[in-house]
Amino acid sequence: MWPVARILDYLLHYIGLYVIVAIGLVLLTGVGGMTSFSQAAFVGLGAYATAFLATRYGSCHGSA
């Protein structure tokens, strides 16, 4: 792949992940009317587990 295509692919993956997190937060606070303080903790736990597996076993971020 071309270097620009790899960077664009990497960027689009992260944009997609942040969109998923944002939609979940909007559904909880906007539609449901609830405030969720633990959602950030769950996102952080998932990010930590993904980083741990990627550094320990060489997994790519797309497999998470």
mmJSON file of the N, C-alpha and C atoms, coordinates in Angstrom:
{"data_MODEL":{"atom_site":{
"group_PDB":["ATOM","ATOM","ATOM","ATOM","ATOM","ATOM","ATOM","ATOM","ATOM","ATOM","ATOM","ATOM","ATOM","ATOM","ATOM","ATOM","ATOM","ATOM","ATOM","ATOM","ATOM","ATOM","ATOM","ATOM","ATOM","ATOM","ATOM","ATOM","ATOM","ATOM","ATOM","ATOM","ATOM","ATOM","ATOM","ATOM","ATOM","ATOM","ATOM","ATOM","ATOM","ATOM","ATOM","ATOM","ATOM","ATOM","ATOM","ATOM","ATOM","ATOM","ATOM","ATOM","ATOM","ATOM","ATOM","ATOM","ATOM","ATOM","ATOM","ATOM","ATOM","ATOM","ATOM","ATOM","ATOM","ATOM","ATOM","ATOM","ATOM","ATOM","ATOM","ATOM","ATOM","ATOM","ATOM","ATOM","ATOM","ATOM","ATOM","ATOM","ATOM","ATOM","ATOM","ATOM","ATOM","ATOM","ATOM","ATOM","ATOM","ATOM","ATOM","ATOM","ATOM","ATOM","ATOM","ATOM","ATOM","ATOM","ATOM","ATOM","ATOM","ATOM","ATOM","ATOM","ATOM","ATOM","ATOM","ATOM","ATOM","ATOM","ATOM","ATOM","ATOM","ATOM","ATOM","ATOM","ATOM","ATOM","ATOM","ATOM","ATOM","ATOM","ATOM","ATOM","ATOM","ATOM","ATOM","ATOM","ATOM","ATOM","ATOM","ATOM","ATOM","ATOM","ATOM","ATOM","ATOM","ATOM","ATOM","ATOM","ATOM","ATOM","ATOM","ATOM","ATOM","ATOM","ATOM","ATOM","ATOM","ATOM","ATOM","ATOM","ATOM","ATOM","ATOM","ATOM","ATOM","ATOM","ATOM","ATOM","ATOM","ATOM","ATOM","ATOM","ATOM","ATOM","ATOM","ATOM","ATOM","ATOM","ATOM","ATOM","ATOM","ATOM","ATOM","ATOM","ATOM","ATOM","ATOM","ATOM","ATOM","ATOM","ATOM","ATOM","ATOM","ATOM","ATOM","ATOM","ATOM","ATOM","ATOM","ATOM"],
"id":[1,2,3,4,5,6,7,8,9,10,11,12,13,14,15,16,17,18,19,20,21,22,23,24,25,26,27,28,29,30,31,32,33,34,35,36,37,38,39,40,41,42,43,44,45,46,47,48,49,50,51,52,53,54,55,56,57,58,59,60,61,62,63,64,65,66,67,68,69,70,71,72,73,74,75,76,77,78,79,80,81,82,83,84,85,86,87,88,89,90,91,92,93,94,95,96,97,98,99,100,101,102,103,104,105,106,107,108,109,110,111,112,113,114,115,116,117,118,119,120,121,122,123,124,125,126,127,128,129,130,131,132,133,134,135,136,137,138,139,140,141,142,143,144,145,146,147,148,149,150,151,152,153,154,155,156,157,158,159,160,161,162,163,164,165,166,167,168,169,170,171,172,173,174,175,176,177,178,179,180,181,182,183,184,185,186,187,188,189,190,191,192],
"type_symbol":["N","C","C","N","C","C","N","C","C","N","C","C","N","C","C","N","C","C","N","C","C","N","C","C","N","C","C","N","C","C","N","C","C","N","C","C","N","C","C","N","C","C","N","C","C","N","C","C","N","C","C","N","C","C","N","C","C","N","C","C","N","C","C","N","C","C","N","C","C","N","C","C","N","C","C","N","C","C","N","C","C","N","C","C","N","C","C","N","C","C","N","C","C","N","C","C","N","C","C","N","C","C","N","C","C","N","C","C","N","C","C","N","C","C","N","C","C","N","C","C","N","C","C","N","C","C","N","C","C","N","C","C","N","C","C","N","C","C","N","C","C","N","C","C","N","C","C","N","C","C","N","C","C","N","C","C","N","C","C","N","C","C","N","C","C","N","C","C","N","C","C","N","C","C","N","C","C","N","C","C","N","C","C","N","C","C","N","C","C","N","C","C"],
"label_atom_id":["N","CA","C","N","CA","C","N","CA","C","N","CA","C","N","CA","C","N","CA","C","N","CA","C","N","CA","C","N","CA","C","N","CA","C","N","CA","C","N","CA","C","N","CA","C","N","CA","C","N","CA","C","N","CA","C","N","CA","C","N","CA","C","N","CA","C","N","CA","C","N","CA","C","N","CA","C","N","CA","C","N","CA","C","N","CA","C","N","CA","C","N","CA","C","N","CA","C","N","CA","C","N","CA","C","N","CA","C","N","CA","C","N","CA","C","N","CA","C","N","CA","C","N","CA","C","N","CA","C","N","CA","C","N","CA","C","N","CA","C","N","CA","C","N","CA","C","N","CA","C","N","CA","C","N","CA","C","N","CA","C","N","CA","C","N","CA","C","N","CA","C","N","CA","C","N","CA","C","N","CA","C","N","CA","C","N","CA","C","N","CA","C","N","CA","C","N","CA","C","N","CA","C","N","CA","C","N","CA","C","N","CA","C","N","CA","C","N","CA","C","N","CA","C"],
"label_alt_id":[null,null,null,null,null,null,null,null,null,null,null,null,null,null,null,null,null,null,null,null,null,null,null,null,null,null,null,null,null,null,null,null,null,null,null,null,null,null,null,null,null,null,null,null,null,null,null,null,null,null,null,null,null,null,null,null,null,null,null,null,null,null,null,null,null,null,null,null,null,null,null,null,null,null,null,null,null,null,null,null,null,null,null,null,null,null,null,null,null,null,null,null,null,null,null,null,null,null,null,null,null,null,null,null,null,null,null,null,null,null,null,null,null,null,null,null,null,null,null,null,null,null,null,null,null,null,null,null,null,null,null,null,null,null,null,null,null,null,null,null,null,null,null,null,null,null,null,null,null,null,null,null,null,null,null,null,null,null,null,null,null,null,null,null,null,null,null,null,null,null,null,null,null,null,null,null,null,null,null,null,null,null,null,null,null,null,null,null,null,null,null,null],
"label_comp_id":["MET","MET","MET","TRP","TRP","TRP","PRO","PRO","PRO","VAL","VAL","VAL","ALA","ALA","ALA","ARG","ARG","ARG","ILE","ILE","ILE","LEU","LEU","LEU","ASP","ASP","ASP","TYR","TYR","TYR","LEU","LEU","LEU","LEU","LEU","LEU","HIS","HIS","HIS","TYR","TYR","TYR","ILE","ILE","ILE","GLY","GLY","GLY","LEU","LEU","LEU","TYR","TYR","TYR","VAL","VAL","VAL","ILE","ILE","ILE","VAL","VAL","VAL","ALA","ALA","ALA","ILE","ILE","ILE","GLY","GLY","GLY","LEU","LEU","LEU","VAL","VAL","VAL","LEU","LEU","LEU","LEU","LEU","LEU","THR","THR","THR","GLY","GLY","GLY","VAL","VAL","VAL","GLY","GLY","GLY","GLY","GLY","GLY","MET","MET","MET","THR","THR","THR","SER","SER","SER","PHE","PHE","PHE","SER","SER","SER","GLN","GLN","GLN","ALA","ALA","ALA","ALA","ALA","ALA","PHE","PHE","PHE","VAL","VAL","VAL","GLY","GLY","GLY","LEU","LEU","LEU","GLY","GLY","GLY","ALA","ALA","ALA","TYR","TYR","TYR","ALA","ALA","ALA","THR","THR","THR","ALA","ALA","ALA","PHE","PHE","PHE","LEU","LEU","LEU","ALA","ALA","ALA","THR","THR","THR","ARG","ARG","ARG","TYR","TYR","TYR","GLY","GLY","GLY","SER","SER","SER","CYS","CYS","CYS","HIS","HIS","HIS","GLY","GLY","GLY","SER","SER","SER","ALA","ALA","ALA"],
"label_asym_id":["A","A","A","A","A","A","A","A","A","A","A","A","A","A","A","A","A","A","A","A","A","A","A","A","A","A","A","A","A","A","A","A","A","A","A","A","A","A","A","A","A","A","A","A","A","A","A","A","A","A","A","A","A","A","A","A","A","A","A","A","A","A","A","A","A","A","A","A","A","A","A","A","A","A","A","A","A","A","A","A","A","A","A","A","A","A","A","A","A","A","A","A","A","A","A","A","A","A","A","A","A","A","A","A","A","A","A","A","A","A","A","A","A","A","A","A","A","A","A","A","A","A","A","A","A","A","A","A","A","A","A","A","A","A","A","A","A","A","A","A","A","A","A","A","A","A","A","A","A","A","A","A","A","A","A","A","A","A","A","A","A","A","A","A","A","A","A","A","A","A","A","A","A","A","A","A","A","A","A","A","A","A","A","A","A","A","A","A","A","A","A","A"],
"label_entity_id":["1","1","1","1","1","1","1","1","1","1","1","1","1","1","1","1","1","1","1","1","1","1","1","1","1","1","1","1","1","1","1","1","1","1","1","1","1","1","1","1","1","1","1","1","1","1","1","1","1","1","1","1","1","1","1","1","1","1","1","1","1","1","1","1","1","1","1","1","1","1","1","1","1","1","1","1","1","1","1","1","1","1","1","1","1","1","1","1","1","1","1","1","1","1","1","1","1","1","1","1","1","1","1","1","1","1","1","1","1","1","1","1","1","1","1","1","1","1","1","1","1","1","1","1","1","1","1","1","1","1","1","1","1","1","1","1","1","1","1","1","1","1","1","1","1","1","1","1","1","1","1","1","1","1","1","1","1","1","1","1","1","1","1","1","1","1","1","1","1","1","1","1","1","1","1","1","1","1","1","1","1","1","1","1","1","1","1","1","1","1","1","1"],
"label_seq_id":[1,1,1,2,2,2,3,3,3,4,4,4,5,5,5,6,6,6,7,7,7,8,8,8,9,9,9,10,10,10,11,11,11,12,12,12,13,13,13,14,14,14,15,15,15,16,16,16,17,17,17,18,18,18,19,19,19,20,20,20,21,21,21,22,22,22,23,23,23,24,24,24,25,25,25,26,26,26,27,27,27,28,28,28,29,29,29,30,30,30,31,31,31,32,32,32,33,33,33,34,34,34,35,35,35,36,36,36,37,37,37,38,38,38,39,39,39,40,40,40,41,41,41,42,42,42,43,43,43,44,44,44,45,45,45,46,46,46,47,47,47,48,48,48,49,49,49,50,50,50,51,51,51,52,52,52,53,53,53,54,54,54,55,55,55,56,56,56,57,57,57,58,58,58,59,59,59,60,60,60,61,61,61,62,62,62,63,63,63,64,64,64],
"pdbx_PDB_ins_code":[null,null,null,null,null,null,null,null,null,null,null,null,null,null,null,null,null,null,null,null,null,null,null,null,null,null,null,null,null,null,null,null,null,null,null,null,null,null,null,null,null,null,null,null,null,null,null,null,null,null,null,null,null,null,null,null,null,null,null,null,null,null,null,null,null,null,null,null,null,null,null,null,null,null,null,null,null,null,null,null,null,null,null,null,null,null,null,null,null,null,null,null,null,null,null,null,null,null,null,null,null,null,null,null,null,null,null,null,null,null,null,null,null,null,null,null,null,null,null,null,null,null,null,null,null,null,null,null,null,null,null,null,null,null,null,null,null,null,null,null,null,null,null,null,null,null,null,null,null,null,null,null,null,null,null,null,null,null,null,null,null,null,null,null,null,null,null,null,null,null,null,null,null,null,null,null,null,null,null,null,null,null,null,null,null,null,null,null,null,null,null,null],
"Cartn_x":[0.832,0.0,0.871,0.316,1.014,1.045,2.071,2.15,0.955,0.451,-0.697,-1.932,-2.098,-3.248,-3.176,-1.991,-1.847,-2.175,-1.731,-2.034,-3.528,-4.139,-5.575,-6.358,-5.924,-6.573,-6.468,-5.301,-5.075,-5.966,-6.034,-6.84,-8.327,-8.795,-10.209,-10.595,-9.682,-9.967,-10.201,-9.331,-9.484,-10.702,-11.014,-12.231,-13.45,-13.456,-14.564,-14.71,-13.588,-13.648,-14.207,-13.764,-14.275,-15.74,-16.174,-17.59,-18.442,-17.974,-18.716,-18.852,-17.782,-17.829,-18.771,-18.702,-19.552,-21.028,-21.341,-22.739,-23.273,-22.459,-22.876,-23.149,-22.316,-22.524,-23.767,-24.009,-25.204,-26.465,-26.438,-27.607,-27.903,-26.869,-27.092,-27.577,-26.909,-27.227,-28.372,-28.443,-29.471,-30.797,-30.804,-32.046,-32.515,-31.595,-31.96,-32.087,-31.428,-31.489,-30.686,-29.765,-28.962,-27.532,-26.91,-25.504,-24.679,-23.725,-22.914,-21.475,-21.04,-19.66,-18.741,-19.315,-18.479,-18.133,-18.769,-18.484,-17.032,-16.509,-15.107,-14.184,-14.559,-13.748,-13.765,-14.917,-14.996,-14.203,-14.256,-13.478,-11.987,-11.603,-10.201,-9.721,-10.57,-10.208,-10.027,-10.912,-10.776,-9.527,-9.213,-8.004,-6.753,-6.77,-5.626,-5.439,-6.535,-6.443,-5.942,-6.411,-5.956,-4.476,-4.033,-2.621,-1.755,-2.229,-1.484,-1.337,-2.438,-2.379,-1.537,-1.592,-0.813,0.681,1.076,2.5,2.992,2.145,2.564,2.572,1.531,1.375,1.464,1.681,1.855,0.573,-0.551,-1.831,-2.008,-2.682,-2.933,-4.2,-4.375,-5.529,-6.825,-6.767,-7.966,-8.595,-7.815,-8.354,-9.119,-9.027,-9.752,-11.195],
"Cartn_y":[-1.194,0.0,1.25,2.272,3.547,4.106,4.868,5.422,6.3,7.052,7.914,7.068,5.978,5.103,4.435,4.082,3.471,4.473,5.707,6.741,7.024,7.086,7.331,6.177,4.962,3.798,3.841,4.163,4.286,5.37,6.507,7.624,7.281,6.625,6.262,5.229,4.342,3.392,4.123,5.073,5.797,6.708,7.305,8.113,7.229,6.044,5.112,4.692,4.445,4.072,5.195,6.42,7.551,7.826,7.58,7.747,6.738,5.513,4.499,4.908,5.405,5.855,7.044,7.989,9.176,8.822,7.909,7.511,6.82,5.997,5.363,6.375,7.395,8.434,9.259,9.562,10.319,9.519,8.228,7.404,7.37,7.307,7.278,8.615,9.687,10.983,11.691,11.584,12.31,11.586,10.381,9.629,9.064,8.476,7.848,8.818,9.959,10.951,10.578,9.631,9.203,9.718,9.973,10.353,9.118,8.794,7.602,8.014,7.785,8.088,6.896,5.73,4.547,4.272,4.973,4.694,5.018,6.098,6.437,5.358,4.783,3.716,2.472,2.142,0.981,1.207,2.414,2.729,2.661,3.203,3.144,1.724,0.896,-0.499,-1.241,-0.981,-1.597,-1.126,0.168,0.7,0.1,-0.053,-0.645,-2.105,-2.851,-4.261,-4.404,-3.532,-3.58,-3.244,-2.221,-1.849,-2.961,-3.587,-4.682,-5.854,-6.236,-7.352,-7.019,-5.773,-5.382,-5.403,-4.959,-4.95,-6.332,-7.098,-8.405,-9.475,-9.485,-10.559,-10.085,-8.814,-8.305,-8.21,-8.095,-7.987,-6.572,-6.444,-5.112,-4.539,-3.235,-2.591,-2.945,-3.395,-3.765,-5.061,-5.912,-7.191,-7.06,-5.924,-5.731,-5.471],
"Cartn_z":[0.0,0.0,0.0,-0.519,-0.509,0.91,1.26,2.621,2.979,2.02,2.313,2.597,1.876,2.096,3.464,3.913,5.242,6.335,6.173,7.161,7.184,6.009,5.929,6.547,6.32,6.918,8.437,8.937,10.376,10.972,10.305,10.786,10.777,9.739,9.656,10.714,11.071,12.144,13.463,13.769,15.024,15.02,13.9,13.818,14.061,13.478,13.69,15.144,15.81,17.224,18.079,17.835,18.603,18.298,17.078,16.735,17.501,17.619,18.371,19.833,20.43,21.822,21.966,21.043,21.121,20.953,20.056,19.868,21.123,21.751,22.998,24.089,24.177,25.185,24.881,23.62,23.239,23.544,23.281,23.579,25.073,25.898,27.345,27.883,27.52,28.113,27.41,26.098,25.36,25.322,24.824,24.659,25.999,26.73,27.994,29.149,29.062,30.131,31.364,31.232,32.372,32.225,33.343,33.338,33.681,32.835,33.039,33.315,34.539,34.886,34.625,34.452,34.277,32.819,31.877,30.469,30.127,30.676,30.427,30.992,32.12,32.702,31.816,31.248,30.359,29.078,28.537,27.335,27.655,28.801,29.213,29.448,30.029,30.258,28.935,27.994,26.672,25.948,26.075,25.445,26.079,27.405,28.089,27.677,27.608,27.22,25.788,24.896,23.51,23.408,24.14,24.118,24.708,25.774,26.388,25.422,24.782,23.842,22.618,22.174,20.998,21.293,22.482,22.808,23.231,23.867,24.368,23.274,22.457,21.477,20.034,19.816,18.466,17.664,18.335,17.641,17.108,15.973,15.435,16.066,15.97,16.587,15.879,14.662,13.933,14.408,15.057,15.517,16.82,17.46,18.711,18.4],
"occupancy":[1.0,1.0,1.0,1.0,1.0,1.0,1.0,1.0,1.0,1.0,1.0,1.0,1.0,1.0,1.0,1.0,1.0,1.0,1.0,1.0,1.0,1.0,1.0,1.0,1.0,1.0,1.0,1.0,1.0,1.0,1.0,1.0,1.0,1.0,1.0,1.0,1.0,1.0,1.0,1.0,1.0,1.0,1.0,1.0,1.0,1.0,1.0,1.0,1.0,1.0,1.0,1.0,1.0,1.0,1.0,1.0,1.0,1.0,1.0,1.0,1.0,1.0,1.0,1.0,1.0,1.0,1.0,1.0,1.0,1.0,1.0,1.0,1.0,1.0,1.0,1.0,1.0,1.0,1.0,1.0,1.0,1.0,1.0,1.0,1.0,1.0,1.0,1.0,1.0,1.0,1.0,1.0,1.0,1.0,1.0,1.0,1.0,1.0,1.0,1.0,1.0,1.0,1.0,1.0,1.0,1.0,1.0,1.0,1.0,1.0,1.0,1.0,1.0,1.0,1.0,1.0,1.0,1.0,1.0,1.0,1.0,1.0,1.0,1.0,1.0,1.0,1.0,1.0,1.0,1.0,1.0,1.0,1.0,1.0,1.0,1.0,1.0,1.0,1.0,1.0,1.0,1.0,1.0,1.0,1.0,1.0,1.0,1.0,1.0,1.0,1.0,1.0,1.0,1.0,1.0,1.0,1.0,1.0,1.0,1.0,1.0,1.0,1.0,1.0,1.0,1.0,1.0,1.0,1.0,1.0,1.0,1.0,1.0,1.0,1.0,1.0,1.0,1.0,1.0,1.0,1.0,1.0,1.0,1.0,1.0,1.0,1.0,1.0,1.0,1.0,1.0,1.0],
"B_iso_or_equiv":[0.0,0.0,0.0,0.0,0.0,0.0,0.0,0.0,0.0,0.0,0.0,0.0,0.0,0.0,0.0,0.0,0.0,0.0,0.0,0.0,0.0,0.0,0.0,0.0,0.0,0.0,0.0,0.0,0.0,0.0,0.0,0.0,0.0,0.0,0.0,0.0,0.0,0.0,0.0,0.0,0.0,0.0,0.0,0.0,0.0,0.0,0.0,0.0,0.0,0.0,0.0,0.0,0.0,0.0,0.0,0.0,0.0,0.0,0.0,0.0,0.0,0.0,0.0,0.0,0.0,0.0,0.0,0.0,0.0,0.0,0.0,0.0,0.0,0.0,0.0,0.0,0.0,0.0,0.0,0.0,0.0,0.0,0.0,0.0,0.0,0.0,0.0,0.0,0.0,0.0,0.0,0.0,0.0,0.0,0.0,0.0,0.0,0.0,0.0,0.0,0.0,0.0,0.0,0.0,0.0,0.0,0.0,0.0,0.0,0.0,0.0,0.0,0.0,0.0,0.0,0.0,0.0,0.0,0.0,0.0,0.0,0.0,0.0,0.0,0.0,0.0,0.0,0.0,0.0,0.0,0.0,0.0,0.0,0.0,0.0,0.0,0.0,0.0,0.0,0.0,0.0,0.0,0.0,0.0,0.0,0.0,0.0,0.0,0.0,0.0,0.0,0.0,0.0,0.0,0.0,0.0,0.0,0.0,0.0,0.0,0.0,0.0,0.0,0.0,0.0,0.0,0.0,0.0,0.0,0.0,0.0,0.0,0.0,0.0,0.0,0.0,0.0,0.0,0.0,0.0,0.0,0.0,0.0,0.0,0.0,0.0,0.0,0.0,0.0,0.0,0.0,0.0],
"pdbx_formal_charge":[null,null,null,null,null,null,null,null,null,null,null,null,null,null,null,null,null,null,null,null,null,null,null,null,null,null,null,null,null,null,null,null,null,null,null,null,null,null,null,null,null,null,null,null,null,null,null,null,null,null,null,null,null,null,null,null,null,null,null,null,null,null,null,null,null,null,null,null,null,null,null,null,null,null,null,null,null,null,null,null,null,null,null,null,null,null,null,null,null,null,null,null,null,null,null,null,null,null,null,null,null,null,null,null,null,null,null,null,null,null,null,null,null,null,null,null,null,null,null,null,null,null,null,null,null,null,null,null,null,null,null,null,null,null,null,null,null,null,null,null,null,null,null,null,null,null,null,null,null,null,null,null,null,null,null,null,null,null,null,null,null,null,null,null,null,null,null,null,null,null,null,null,null,null,null,null,null,null,null,null,null,null,null,null,null,null,null,null,null,null,null,null],
"auth_seq_id":[1,1,1,2,2,2,3,3,3,4,4,4,5,5,5,6,6,6,7,7,7,8,8,8,9,9,9,10,10,10,11,11,11,12,12,12,13,13,13,14,14,14,15,15,15,16,16,16,17,17,17,18,18,18,19,19,19,20,20,20,21,21,21,22,22,22,23,23,23,24,24,24,25,25,25,26,26,26,27,27,27,28,28,28,29,29,29,30,30,30,31,31,31,32,32,32,33,33,33,34,34,34,35,35,35,36,36,36,37,37,37,38,38,38,39,39,39,40,40,40,41,41,41,42,42,42,43,43,43,44,44,44,45,45,45,46,46,46,47,47,47,48,48,48,49,49,49,50,50,50,51,51,51,52,52,52,53,53,53,54,54,54,55,55,55,56,56,56,57,57,57,58,58,58,59,59,59,60,60,60,61,61,61,62,62,62,63,63,63,64,64,64],
"auth_comp_id":["MET","MET","MET","TRP","TRP","TRP","PRO","PRO","PRO","VAL","VAL","VAL","ALA","ALA","ALA","ARG","ARG","ARG","ILE","ILE","ILE","LEU","LEU","LEU","ASP","ASP","ASP","TYR","TYR","TYR","LEU","LEU","LEU","LEU","LEU","LEU","HIS","HIS","HIS","TYR","TYR","TYR","ILE","ILE","ILE","GLY","GLY","GLY","LEU","LEU","LEU","TYR","TYR","TYR","VAL","VAL","VAL","ILE","ILE","ILE","VAL","VAL","VAL","ALA","ALA","ALA","ILE","ILE","ILE","GLY","GLY","GLY","LEU","LEU","LEU","VAL","VAL","VAL","LEU","LEU","LEU","LEU","LEU","LEU","THR","THR","THR","GLY","GLY","GLY","VAL","VAL","VAL","GLY","GLY","GLY","GLY","GLY","GLY","MET","MET","MET","THR","THR","THR","SER","SER","SER","PHE","PHE","PHE","SER","SER","SER","GLN","GLN","GLN","ALA","ALA","ALA","ALA","ALA","ALA","PHE","PHE","PHE","VAL","VAL","VAL","GLY","GLY","GLY","LEU","LEU","LEU","GLY","GLY","GLY","ALA","ALA","ALA","TYR","TYR","TYR","ALA","ALA","ALA","THR","THR","THR","ALA","ALA","ALA","PHE","PHE","PHE","LEU","LEU","LEU","ALA","ALA","ALA","THR","THR","THR","ARG","ARG","ARG","TYR","TYR","TYR","GLY","GLY","GLY","SER","SER","SER","CYS","CYS","CYS","HIS","HIS","HIS","GLY","GLY","GLY","SER","SER","SER","ALA","ALA","ALA"],
"auth_asym_id":["A","A","A","A","A","A","A","A","A","A","A","A","A","A","A","A","A","A","A","A","A","A","A","A","A","A","A","A","A","A","A","A","A","A","A","A","A","A","A","A","A","A","A","A","A","A","A","A","A","A","A","A","A","A","A","A","A","A","A","A","A","A","A","A","A","A","A","A","A","A","A","A","A","A","A","A","A","A","A","A","A","A","A","A","A","A","A","A","A","A","A","A","A","A","A","A","A","A","A","A","A","A","A","A","A","A","A","A","A","A","A","A","A","A","A","A","A","A","A","A","A","A","A","A","A","A","A","A","A","A","A","A","A","A","A","A","A","A","A","A","A","A","A","A","A","A","A","A","A","A","A","A","A","A","A","A","A","A","A","A","A","A","A","A","A","A","A","A","A","A","A","A","A","A","A","A","A","A","A","A","A","A","A","A","A","A","A","A","A","A","A","A"],
"auth_atom_id":["N","CA","C","N","CA","C","N","CA","C","N","CA","C","N","CA","C","N","CA","C","N","CA","C","N","CA","C","N","CA","C","N","CA","C","N","CA","C","N","CA","C","N","CA","C","N","CA","C","N","CA","C","N","CA","C","N","CA","C","N","CA","C","N","CA","C","N","CA","C","N","CA","C","N","CA","C","N","CA","C","N","CA","C","N","CA","C","N","CA","C","N","CA","C","N","CA","C","N","CA","C","N","CA","C","N","CA","C","N","CA","C","N","CA","C","N","CA","C","N","CA","C","N","CA","C","N","CA","C","N","CA","C","N","CA","C","N","CA","C","N","CA","C","N","CA","C","N","CA","C","N","CA","C","N","CA","C","N","CA","C","N","CA","C","N","CA","C","N","CA","C","N","CA","C","N","CA","C","N","CA","C","N","CA","C","N","CA","C","N","CA","C","N","CA","C","N","CA","C","N","CA","C","N","CA","C","N","CA","C","N","CA","C","N","CA","C","N","CA","C","N","CA","C"],
"pdbx_PDB_model_num":[1,1,1,1,1,1,1,1,1,1,1,1,1,1,1,1,1,1,1,1,1,1,1,1,1,1,1,1,1,1,1,1,1,1,1,1,1,1,1,1,1,1,1,1,1,1,1,1,1,1,1,1,1,1,1,1,1,1,1,1,1,1,1,1,1,1,1,1,1,1,1,1,1,1,1,1,1,1,1,1,1,1,1,1,1,1,1,1,1,1,1,1,1,1,1,1,1,1,1,1,1,1,1,1,1,1,1,1,1,1,1,1,1,1,1,1,1,1,1,1,1,1,1,1,1,1,1,1,1,1,1,1,1,1,1,1,1,1,1,1,1,1,1,1,1,1,1,1,1,1,1,1,1,1,1,1,1,1,1,1,1,1,1,1,1,1,1,1,1,1,1,1,1,1,1,1,1,1,1,1,1,1,1,1,1,1,1,1,1,1,1,1]
}}}
